[in-house]
Amino acid sequence: MLSWSLTFLVIAIIAAVLGFSGIAGTAAGIAKILFVVFLIIWIISMVLGRKAP
């Protein structure tokens, strides 16, 4: 999941440098959403993984 968000972030940066504002905005938005989803899943897995047996 993190690799997908980084991929879309790189696409957004490249598109912004080349001047494709619509594609850059869309890719940046997808990257933000995927990163937040990744963080939520990571936090949940950390909390559930720390339960004492």
LINCORSUL-V176115 format. One record per pair of residues at least 12 apart in sequence whose ideal C-beta (glycine too) atoms are under 6 Angstrom apart, sorted by the first residue. I is the first residue (numbers start at 1). J is the second residue. D is the distance in whole Angstrom. If there is no record, write none. Layout:
# LINCORSUL-V176115
<<I J D> <I J D>>
This chain:
# LINCORSUL-V176115
<<1 38 4> <2 38 5> <4 34 5> <5 31 5> <5 34 4> <5 35 4> <8 27 5> <8 30 5> <8 31 4> <9 31 4> <11 27 4> <12 24 5> <12 27 4> <12 28 4>>
